[in-house]
């Protein structure tokens, strides 16, 4: 894969709400249902397309999700997650969510396999994670790509890989750092996201606990 940040400028333009704040998590070799189980999520209905996921999140966020209201106890704090399957990976979209960026959650999701996730919130706090077989290979904030952690953080090929994705390692700017995270995820997973693929995908809605 030769993905670059400029290949993903469409995401925020096409999907301004998740473009402002999202967590995308990809886990290799498991089904959507298994990933919901690892989240500890209550499985819900199916919807087609990311537009429908955003609409489901808006209904949930407004407290008007009848399915969630019927199944979730008032004291039970949960977030909406939407899972599909692409190219041998389970793909989780969290609109204004963050669960796929939490180390304790990542360990459960990545058990026995590979995981890549990237998170951004509405005030530009961001995280990128690459885990394999229970170990963190690479973790960093896309805004600060020179400050890396994990077993591959200082691997010889990593700076070149990040630069090829569009990260600016010279500290001279932060243009397209979120889009570069999408590109890096594609290079690590071989899963290419496009508007057409996201709108054709069937997503299983789930309600995942925050703790």
C-alpha positions in Angstrom: 0.0 0.0 0.0 1.2 3.5 -0.8 -1.5 5.5 1.1 -0.7 9.1 1.9 -2.5 11.7 4.0 -3.8 13.4 0.8 -5.8 10.2 0.0 -8.0 10.8 3.1 -8.9 14.5 2.9 -12.4 13.4 1.9 -13.1 11.9 5.3 -13.8 15.2 7.2 -15.4 16.7 4.2 -17.7 13.8 3.6 -18.4 13.0 7.3 -18.0 16.3 9.3 -19.3 14.8 12.6 -17.0 11.8 12.9 -14.3 14.0 11.1 -14.4 16.2 14.2 -14.1 13.4 16.7 -13.8 9.7 16.2 -12.1 6.4 17.0 -11.5 3.9 14.3 -10.2 0.5 15.3 -9.3 -2.5 13.1 -8.8 -6.0 14.5 -7.5 -8.8 12.2 -9.2 -12.1 11.7 -12.3 -11.9 13.9 -15.9 -11.3 13.2 -18.0 -8.3 14.0 -19.9 -10.3 16.6 -16.7 -11.5 18.3 -15.4 -7.9 18.4 -18.6 -6.8 20.1 -18.2 -9.6 22.6 -14.7 -8.4 23.4 -16.0 -4.9 23.9 -18.6 -6.4 26.3 -21.2 -4.6 24.1 -24.9 -5.3 24.0 -25.5 -6.1 20.3 -28.1 -4.1 18.5 -29.6 -3.6 15.1 -27.8 -3.5 11.7 -27.6 -0.4 9.6 -26.1 0.2 6.1 -23.6 2.9 5.6 -21.6 5.3 7.7 -24.3 8.0 7.3 -26.7 5.6 9.0 -24.1 5.0 11.8 -23.9 8.8 12.3 -27.7 9.1 12.4 -27.8 6.2 15.0 -25.2 8.0 17.1 -27.1 11.2 17.0 -30.3 9.4 18.1 -28.3 7.7 20.9 -26.6 11.0 22.0 -30.0 12.7 22.1 -31.4 10.0 24.4 -33.9 9.0 21.8 -32.6 5.5 20.9 -35.5 3.2 21.8 -33.4 0.1 21.5 -30.8 1.4 23.8 -33.4 2.7 26.3 -35.0 -0.7 26.4 -31.8 -2.6 27.0 -29.5 -0.3 29.0 -30.1 0.4 32.7 -30.1 4.1 33.7 -26.9 3.7 35.8 -25.1 1.7 33.0 -22.7 4.1 31.2 -22.3 2.9 27.6 -21.1 4.3 24.3 -22.4 3.4 20.8 -20.0 1.4 18.6 -20.6 0.3 15.0 -18.7 -2.7 13.6 -18.3 -4.1 10.1 -16.0 -6.5 8.4 -13.6 -5.5 5.6 -10.8 -7.5 4.0 -10.4 -9.9 6.9 -10.6 -7.3 9.6 -13.3 -6.2 12.0 -13.6 -2.4 11.7 -15.1 -0.4 14.5 -16.3 3.2 14.1 -16.9 5.2 17.2 -18.5 8.7 16.6 -17.3 11.0 19.4 -16.0 7.8 21.1 -12.6 6.7 22.5 -12.8 3.1 23.7 -10.4 1.8 21.0 -7.7 4.1 22.3 -7.7 2.8 25.9 -4.9 0.4 26.8 -7.1 -1.9 28.9 -9.7 -2.1 26.1 -7.0 -2.6 23.4 -5.6 -5.6 25.3 -9.0 -7.3 25.2 -9.7 -6.4 21.6 -6.2 -7.4 20.4 -6.0 -10.7 22.3 -4.2 -13.2 20.0 -4.2 -11.0 16.9 -3.3 -7.6 15.5 -5.0 -4.2 16.2 -4.6 -0.8 14.7 -6.5 2.2 16.1 -6.5 5.9 15.7 -8.5 8.4 17.8 -9.1 12.1 17.6 -11.3 14.2 19.8 -13.0 17.6 19.2 -10.0 19.5 20.7 -7.4 17.7 18.6 -6.2 15.3 21.3 -5.2 12.2 19.3 -3.6 8.7 19.6 -2.4 6.1 17.2 -1.9 2.5 18.4 -0.5 -0.6 16.7 -0.6 -3.8 18.9 0.3 -7.3 18.0 -0.1 -10.5 20.2 -0.7 -8.5 23.3 2.3 -6.1 22.9 2.4 -2.5 21.8 4.5 -2.1 18.7 3.9 1.6 18.2 2.0 4.3 20.0 2.2 8.0 19.5 0.1 11.2 19.1 -0.2 12.1 15.4 0.3 15.8 16.4 3.7 14.8 17.8 5.0 12.0 15.6 8.6 12.2 16.9 7.5 11.2 20.4 6.8 7.5 20.0 6.6 4.5 22.3 6.4 0.7 21.8 8.7 -2.0 20.6 9.0 -0.6 17.1 9.1 3.1 18.1 12.8 3.4 17.2 12.9 0.8 14.4 15.0 2.0 11.5 12.1 2.0 9.0 9.6 3.8 11.1 10.6 7.4 10.4 10.5 6.7 6.6 7.1 5.0 6.9 5.7 7.9 8.9 7.1 10.5 6.4 5.7 8.5 3.5 2.2 8.7 5.1 2.5 12.5 5.4 3.6 13.0 9.0 6.0 15.9 9.4 8.9 14.8 11.5 10.8 18.0 11.2 8.5 19.8 13.6 7.7 22.5 11.1 4.0 21.9 10.9 1.0 19.7 11.6 -0.8 19.7 8.3 -3.0 16.7 7.7 -1.8 14.8 10.7 -5.3 13.1 11.2 -5.4 12.1 7.5 -1.8 10.7 7.9 -3.1 8.5 10.7 -5.7 7.1 8.2 -2.9 6.5 5.7 -0.7 4.7 8.3 -3.6 2.5 9.3 -4.1 1.5 5.7 -0.4 0.7 5.2 -0.4 -1.5 8.3 -3.6 -3.4 7.5 -4.1 -3.2 3.8 -7.6 -2.0 4.4 -8.5 0.9 2.2 -11.4 3.1 3.3 -13.4 5.0 0.7 -16.8 6.7 0.9 -18.2 4.0 -1.4 -17.0 1.2 0.8 -18.2 2.8 3.9 -21.6 3.5 2.5 -22.0 -0.1 1.2 -20.9 -1.7 4.5 -23.3 -3.3 6.9 -22.6 -2.2 10.4 -23.8 -3.9 13.6 -24.6 -1.4 16.3 -23.5 -2.2 19.8 -23.6 -0.5 23.2 -20.2 -0.9 24.9 -19.5 -0.2 28.6 -17.1 2.7 29.4 -15.5 0.7 32.2 
